[in-house]
């Protein structure tokens, strides 16, 4: 969440060569930059994503909220979607 320009994806994939890294970024410019390093990038507002996209992403093994939670209107509602 909040993959920005993809710098974290780049570094993560250096250490985990077989990782499938999906980025979600609100800003279109950053989302386009992140496509260089992420396997897939969705340009979307996580708080308003449709259920179909949530379902697609729900199988992820790990979620990284990079400098994002403090910007959400309701971060607890977003985090609740990932809980048991």
C-alpha positions in Angstrom: 0.0 0.0 0.0 1.5 3.3 -1.0 4.3 1.9 -3.2 5.3 5.3 -4.3 8.0 5.1 -7.0 8.7 1.4 -6.3 12.0 1.8 -4.4 11.0 -0.6 -1.7 9.9 -3.1 -4.2 13.2 -2.8 -6.0 15.2 -3.5 -2.8 12.9 -6.2 -1.6 13.1 -8.1 -4.8 16.9 -7.9 -4.7 16.7 -10.0 -1.5 13.7 -12.2 -2.6 14.3 -12.9 -6.3 11.1 -15.0 -6.7 8.8 -12.6 -4.8 5.6 -11.4 -6.6 5.4 -7.7 -5.5 2.1 -5.9 -6.1 1.9 -2.2 -5.5 -1.1 0.0 -4.8 -0.6 3.7 -5.3 -3.0 6.7 -5.2 -0.8 9.0 -7.2 -0.8 8.2 -10.9 2.7 9.5 -11.6 4.2 7.4 -8.8 2.2 4.4 -9.9 3.7 4.7 -13.4 7.2 4.9 -11.9 6.5 1.9 -9.7 5.7 -0.3 -12.7 9.5 -0.6 -13.3 9.9 -2.6 -10.1 6.5 -4.1 -9.1 5.1 -7.1 -10.9 1.7 -5.4 -10.9 0.6 -1.9 -9.9 -2.9 -0.7 -9.2 -3.5 3.0 -9.2 -6.3 3.2 -6.7 -7.5 4.8 -3.4 -7.3 1.8 -1.0 -10.2 3.2 1.1 -12.5 3.2 -1.9 -11.4 0.0 -3.7 -14.1 -2.2 -5.1 -14.7 -5.6 -3.7 -13.5 -7.4 -6.8 -10.0 -5.8 -6.4 -10.0 -6.6 -2.6 -10.8 -10.2 -3.5 -8.0 -10.3 -6.0 -5.5 -9.0 -3.5 -6.7 -10.9 -0.4 -4.4 -13.9 -1.0 -1.2 -11.8 -0.4 1.2 -13.3 2.2 2.3 -9.9 3.5 1.1 -6.3 3.4 3.4 -3.3 3.7 1.8 0.0 4.5 4.6 2.3 3.5 3.8 5.8 4.9 0.1 5.4 4.3 -1.9 4.6 7.5 -1.5 8.1 8.8 -3.1 9.5 5.7 -6.3 7.4 5.7 -9.5 8.8 6.9 -10.2 5.6 8.8 -7.0 3.5 9.1 -8.7 1.1 11.5 -11.3 0.2 8.9 -8.6 -0.5 6.3 -6.7 -2.7 8.8 -9.8 -4.5 9.8 -10.1 -5.9 6.2 -6.9 -7.8 6.7 -7.7 -9.3 10.1 -9.1 -12.8 10.8 
